[in-house]
Amino acid sequence: MKPVLVGAALTAVALLEAAIPAGAASGEPEVDATCVRTLHGTFDRPVGPVRGNAPQADTLHMTGTVTCVDPTGRSVAAGTVDHTVTLPRTECTGDEHGDTLTTRVTWADGGTSTLSFEHIDVIKAAGTASLVATGAVTSDSARFAGDALRAVGTSVGTGCGTSAGARKVDSTTVIRLTHRPGPATG
């Protein structure tokens, strides 16, 4: 994905969020940031070679970037991700694993945040996947500590249905980070 497209996507999301006042209704979550996570990955073993699409265990090594804006569209954070995902069950077409996942972001200022994805639903067809996930940022994180997260995204891997199988995957995920406002004091 080209940087211009990521910037345009972040701006569009931020403009939509700006139209809704923060904490519009009592107790509703307030948006702290919307982030785009762009990752590139490589599987240890090829997924779904032509000889079958049976679910298999695999490991996926992912690297990439995270860019975040606040509800007004102002850039608030940027960082990098480098992690390994253990997949107990992956395939080219079908429902992926529903396991948890932890992503550690190293921000440009050197601080780190841990995003803990507690529930992940992945549906794949011919190597293209859609993802919906929920979770939270751990309380010891440098940014967005304690925020709830909701993520949606897609990934595309090439090679499904070939004798070589899928070895690489590119993924883009939009993550909304929110917190519940504290009780009013008067």
N, C-alpha and C positions, 0 to 999 in steps of 0.2 A: 504494500500500500504506500502510495506516495505521501510525503509529509503534508502537502497541501490538502489532500483528502482527509487526513486525520484532523488537521486544524479546522476544516470546514465542518466535519462531523461534531467535533467538540463545541464549536460555536453554535451549531444548530441545537444541540442538546441544551446548552447553557441558555439560549434564548427561550426555549420552551419552559425551562425551569424558572427563569426570571419572571415569567408571566404568572406564576403561582406564588403568592406570598409565603415566605418561610413560616412554618407553624400556623398555616391558614386556619386550621381548626385546632382547638385545644388538645394537646397531647399528641398531635400528628408529628411524625418524624420531620426534622429539618435537614435539608440537603447541605452537607459540608462540601462535597466535591463530586464531580463525575470524571472518571478516568478512562482512558483508552490504553489497554495493554496489548501490545503487538509482539508476538513471539514467533520464533522459528525453532523447529525441533527436529531431532533425528532419533529414530527407533534403534534399539540394539539389534533387533531381529526384524526382518521384513514382515509387514502385516498383510494377511490375506493373499498370499500368492495363489496363482490360478488353480493349484491343486486342492484348494478348499478355503472356506470362510469360517472355519470353526473358531470360536473364541479362544484366545491364547494369552498367556502371561507375557508381558514385555516391559521394557523400561524406555522412557522417553526423556531425552535431555533437551531442555528448553532454555533459550536465551532471548532477550529482547528489551523493550522499553515500556515505561509507563509515563503518561502525561495526564495531568489533572487540571481541571478548571473549577472555579467556584460558580454558584448559580448566576452570576452576572457575566460569565465568560472570561473572567480574568484568570490567567495562568497562576496556579498556586503551588505546583510541585511537579517535578520530573525526576525520573530515576531509571534504574536498570534492574532486570531480573535474570538470575541464573540459577536454575534448579533442575532437579531430577524427579520425574513422576514414575512411580511404580504402578503399573496397570495389571491388576489381577486377571482382567478379561478385556481384550481388545479385538476388534475385527473390522472389516471394511464396511459391512452393512449390518445394522442391528442396534440394540440398546447397549451402550457402553456400561462400564462399571459405575456404581453409585457411591464409591468410596469418598472419603474426605481427602482434602489436598491442602497443603500449606505453601504459600508463596511469600518469599521474603524479598522486599523491595529495598534497594539501596538508593537513597535519594541523592540528588546532586550535591547537597551540603554534607554528605557523609553519614547522616542518620539512617536508621533502618526502621521499617514497619513490617509486621507479619500479618498477612491476610489469611485467615483460616476459613476455608470453604467447607462448611459442615454438611451440605447436601448438594450433590451434583447430579443433574440429569443430562445425559448425552444420548442423542439419537444420530446414527450414521447411515448414510446411503452412498455406496460407491466411493468411500473415502472422504466425503464431505460431511461434516458434523455440525449439529446445532447444540448449544450448551445453555443451560439455565442453572444458576447456582446461587445459594444463599450462605451467609456466614457472618463473620465479624473480624474486625481488626483487633489484635490482642492489646490488652491494656498497657503493656510495656513498650508499645511502639512510639517512635519519634513523631510521627504524624498520624492524625485521625484515630488516635487511641480510643478503643471502646466503641467505635462506630460500627453499626450494622452495615452489611454489604449485600447487594443484589447484583448479579452479573448475568449478562446475556452475551452470546458470542457465536462465532463460526470458526471452523478450521477446515482446511483443504489439504488432503494428502494425495499425491499422485502415485500411480503404480498398482492400484487395486485392480485385480482381475488379470494381471500379467504374471508371467513366471517369476519376475523379480520381486513382486509385491511392493507395498508402499514403504519407503524408507524415511521420507521427510514429510513434515507438516508445517503449514503456516497458519497462525491463529490470531484473530482479533477479537478482543473482549471489551465490552463497555461495562464499567463497574460504577454503581452509584453508592456513595458512602453517606450514611445518615446517622443522626443521633436524635434521641427524644429530649425535648426541652425539659429543664428542671422545673420544679414547682415554683409558681409565682411567689415572690416575697413582697411584703408590703409594709 
